[in-house]
């Protein structure tokens, strides 16, 4: 897992970007990338799919040890273009909201206090929140959350960010890290010494954010990237008429596993002008189709406080 933070600094920062990239004056300080520091965190590296523990440990470490306005986590085979990310952070800041959760998202439900460490419940798909209404996965999850459904005791459905790129604003990170739900979840899973272990990394983090939002009645702001338009899941030169190389809409490229692939992705970023697709917020129920299951044994979803936003297509 690769981690990145934006932070305030008292020293002069040099920021180099492609000349054609539209860069607004930053409302916060410039991106500071911690590339030379290895941090030791309270997580085990020898378990199957230990990345789940390490991912949560990063968020807890960042809250305790770092002072920043935005916190970003990517997979170690992702290549995000940092000047483009900075543009998107500026766009989010202009929304005038708080508790931002940014990334390529899909839908999930989760059963709290489950006897198994992976409490994800119900269907799963790659059809995340869009302005085209309820996706097939969302409809399935809402049906499964009905009183007689197999996920009747879960919370959700909720959007969660794919691990290739996700960003939290500082206020949301603080709420997550200081929540008793998160603290107890972390302690319980670190205390496990035999299988099964927690492995559903991204859905688990999304669950903790969502459950925390329920308990604290947080005004979550979901900012959803479109898969393949804003996030290339891998680089491919074929088909020739539609190669999956970064273009003017792409913020992040996944499955960059060799120096040559990294250079190709970087060249594609630097030789295209970022379009900075605007962020458009819509009605969560009417437009996303997130119309069901806002009551649970664990509290009510404060959906009237949420903002459901997409990077424009």
C-alpha positions in Angstrom: 0.0 0.0 0.0 1.4 3.4 -1.0 0.4 6.4 1.0 0.5 10.1 0.3 -0.5 13.1 2.2 -1.1 16.8 1.6 0.3 19.0 4.3 1.2 22.5 5.4 4.9 23.3 5.4 7.0 26.3 6.5 9.7 25.7 4.0 9.7 26.7 0.3 8.1 24.1 -1.9 8.9 23.7 -5.6 6.0 22.4 -7.6 6.7 21.3 -11.2 3.9 20.5 -13.6 3.3 20.2 -17.4 2.9 23.7 -18.8 -0.5 23.0 -20.3 -2.0 21.8 -17.1 -4.6 24.3 -15.7 -3.4 24.7 -12.1 -5.6 27.0 -9.9 -4.0 28.8 -6.9 -4.1 26.1 -4.2 -6.6 26.8 -1.4 -4.3 24.7 0.8 -0.6 24.2 0.6 1.1 22.2 -2.1 1.3 18.4 -2.2 4.1 17.2 -0.1 5.1 13.6 -0.8 6.8 11.5 1.8 8.9 9.3 -0.5 12.0 8.8 1.6 10.4 7.8 4.9 9.4 4.3 6.0 6.9 4.4 8.9 6.4 1.5 11.2 2.8 0.8 12.0 0.9 -1.6 14.3 0.0 -4.2 11.7 1.2 -7.7 10.8 2.9 -8.3 7.5 3.0 -12.1 7.5 -0.7 -13.0 7.4 -2.7 -13.9 4.3 -3.9 -10.7 2.8 -2.2 -8.7 5.5 -2.9 -5.6 3.4 -6.2 -5.1 5.2 -4.6 -4.6 8.6 -1.9 -2.4 7.1 -4.4 -0.2 5.3 -6.4 0.5 8.5 -3.1 0.9 10.4 -2.1 3.6 7.9 -5.3 5.6 8.5 -4.8 5.4 12.3 -1.1 6.3 12.0 -1.9 9.3 9.7 -4.4 10.6 12.2 -2.0 10.2 15.2 1.3 11.4 13.6 0.6 13.6 10.6 -0.9 17.1 10.2 -2.5 17.5 6.9 -5.7 18.6 5.2 -6.1 15.6 2.9 -4.9 12.0 3.2 -4.5 9.7 0.2 -3.9 6.0 0.0 -3.1 4.1 -3.2 -2.1 0.6 -4.0 1.7 0.1 -4.5 1.1 -0.6 -8.2 -0.9 2.6 -8.8 0.6 5.7 -10.4 -1.5 8.7 -9.6 -0.7 12.0 -11.2 -0.2 14.3 -8.3 -0.8 17.7 -10.1 -4.1 16.3 -11.3 -5.0 15.1 -7.9 -4.3 18.6 -6.6 -6.8 20.0 -9.1 -9.4 17.6 -7.9 -8.8 18.5 -4.2 -9.3 22.2 -5.2 -12.5 21.3 -6.9 -13.8 19.5 -3.9 -12.8 22.4 -1.6 -15.0 24.7 -3.8 -18.1 22.6 -3.0 -18.0 24.2 0.5 -18.8 21.0 2.3 -16.9 18.6 4.7 -16.1 15.0 5.3 -15.0 14.1 1.8 -14.6 10.5 0.6 -13.1 10.3 -2.9 -12.4 7.4 -5.3 -13.8 4.9 -7.7 -16.7 3.4 -5.7 -18.9 0.3 -5.7 -21.7 -0.8 -3.4 -21.6 -3.1 -0.4 -23.4 -4.1 2.8 -21.8 -5.2 6.1 -23.0 -7.0 9.2 -21.5 -5.4 12.3 -20.3 -7.6 15.1 -20.3 -10.6 12.8 -18.8 -13.9 14.1 -16.6 -13.9 10.9 -14.0 -11.2 10.4 -15.3 -10.4 7.0 -18.8 -9.1 7.6 -19.5 -8.1 3.9 -22.9 -9.3 3.0 -24.8 -9.7 -0.2 -23.9 -9.1 -3.8 -20.9 -7.3 -5.2 -20.3 -5.8 -8.6 -18.3 -3.1 -10.3 -21.3 -1.0 -11.1 -20.9 1.8 -8.6 -22.9 5.0 -8.0 -23.9 6.9 -11.2 -26.4 9.5 -12.3 -28.2 6.8 -14.3 -30.1 5.5 -11.2 -29.8 2.4 -9.2 -27.4 -0.1 -10.6 -28.0 -3.9 -10.6 -25.8 -4.4 -7.6 -27.5 -1.6 -5.6 -30.9 -3.1 -6.5 -29.8 -6.5 -5.4 -28.3 -5.3 -2.1 -31.5 -3.3 -1.3 -33.6 -6.4 -1.9 -31.3 -8.4 0.4 -31.6 -5.9 3.2 -35.4 -6.4 3.4 -36.7 -8.0 6.7 -36.6 -11.5 5.3 -33.5 -11.0 3.2 -30.1 -12.6 3.9 -28.6 -9.2 4.9 -31.5 -8.1 7.1 -29.2 -7.5 10.0 -26.5 -5.6 8.0 -26.1 -1.9 7.4 -26.0 -0.5 4.0 -25.9 -0.6 1.1 -23.1 2.0 1.1 -20.5 3.2 -1.4 -16.9 2.3 -0.7 -13.8 3.3 -2.6 -11.6 0.9 -4.5 -8.2 0.6 -3.0 -6.3 1.7 -6.2 -7.0 5.3 -5.1 -8.9 6.8 -2.2 -8.8 10.2 -0.4 -10.2 11.4 2.9 -10.4 15.0 4.1 -8.9 15.6 7.5 -12.2 15.9 9.3 -13.4 12.6 8.0 -10.1 10.9 8.9 -10.4 12.2 12.5 -13.9 11.0 12.8 -12.9 7.5 11.5 -9.7 7.1 13.6 -11.3 8.4 16.9 -14.5 6.4 16.6 -14.9 3.6 19.2 -16.2 1.5 16.3 -12.9 1.8 14.5 -10.8 1.4 17.6 -12.6 -1.8 18.7 -12.5 -3.2 15.2 -8.8 -2.7 15.0 -8.1 -4.2 18.4 -10.3 -7.2 17.8 -8.6 -8.1 14.5 -5.1 -7.5 15.7 -5.8 -9.8 18.5 -6.7 -12.7 16.2 -3.9 -15.3 16.2 -5.6 -18.0 14.1 -7.5 -17.9 10.9 -9.9 -16.6 9.6 -8.4 -13.1 9.4 -9.9 -9.9 8.1 -9.1 -9.7 4.4 -11.8 -7.4 2.9 -9.7 -4.3 3.1 -11.6 -1.7 1.1 -15.1 -2.8 2.0 -14.1 -2.9 5.6 -12.7 0.7 5.6 -15.9 1.8 3.8 -18.0 0.0 6.4 -16.1 1.8 9.3 -16.6 5.2 7.6 -20.3 4.5 7.0 -21.0 3.1 10.5 -19.1 6.1 12.0 -21.3 8.4 9.9 -24.4 6.8 11.2 -23.4 7.1 14.9 -22.0 10.6 14.6 -24.6 11.8 12.0 -21.8 13.0 9.7 -22.5 15.1 6.5 -20.5 12.7 4.3 -19.5 14.0 0.8 -19.1 11.1 -1.6 -17.0 12.1 -4.7 -17.1 9.2 -7.2 -14.7 8.8 -10.0 -15.8 6.9 -13.1 -13.9 3.6 -13.6 -11.8 3.7 -16.8 -12.6 7.4 -17.5 -10.8 8.7 -14.5 -9.1 5.6 -13.2 -7.4 3.2 -15.7 -7.3 -0.2 -14.0 -4.4 -1.3 -16.2 -2.4 -0.1 -19.2 -3.1 -1.7 -22.6 -2.2 -0.7 -26.1 -5.1 -2.6 -27.6 -7.5 -2.2 -29.2 -5.6 0.5 -31.2 -8.7 2.8 -31.4 -9.2 2.7 -27.7 -6.0 2.0 -25.8 -6.2 2.2 -22.0 -3.5 4.8 -21.7 -3.9 7.9 -19.4 -5.6 10.7 -21.3 -6.9 14.1 -20.3 -9.5 12.7 -17.9 -7.4 10.2 -16.0 -6.2 10.8 -12.4 -4.8 7.4 -11.6 -3.5 4.3 -13.4 -3.5 0.9 -11.7 -1.4 -2.2 -12.4 1.8 -0.2 -13.2 4.3 -2.9 -12.3 7.4 -2.2 -14.2 9.6 0.9 -14.7 8.7 0.9 -18.4 5.0 1.0 -17.7 5.5 3.8 -15.2 7.4 5.8 -17.8 4.7 5.2 -20.4 2.0 6.3 -18.0 3.9 9.4 -16.9 4.6 10.3 -20.5 0.9 10.0 -21.3 0.0 12.2 -18.3 2.6 14.9 -19.2 1.6 15.0 -22.9 -2.1 15.5 -22.4 -3.9 18.5 -20.9 -6.0 17.6 -17.8 -9.7 18.2 -18.5 -10.6 18.6 -14.8 -14.0 17.1 -15.3 -16.3 19.0 -12.9 -17.8 17.5 -9.8 -21.6 17.4 -10.0 -23.7 16.6 -6.9 -27.1 15.1 -7.2 -30.0 13.8 -5.1 -28.8 10.6 -3.4 -32.2 8.9 -3.5 -33.7 10.2 -6.8 -30.6 10.2 -9.0 -28.3 7.5 -7.5 -31.3 5.3 -6.6 -30.1 5.0 -3.0 -33.7 4.9 -1.9 -33.8 2.1 0.6 -32.6 0.6 3.9 -31.7 3.8 5.8 -32.9 2.2 9.1 -31.0 -0.5 10.9 -30.6 -2.0 14.4 -27.4 0.2 14.7 -28.9 3.5 13.9 -30.4 5.6 11.1 -28.5 6.7 8.0 -28.5 10.5 8.0 -28.8 10.5 4.2 -30.4 13.9 4.2 -27.0 15.2 5.3 -25.1 13.4 2.6 -23.9 14.8 -0.7 -23.7 12.3 -3.6 -21.3 13.6 -6.2 -19.7 12.3 -9.4 -16.9 13.5 -11.6 -18.7 14.4 -14.8 -18.6 12.0 -17.8 
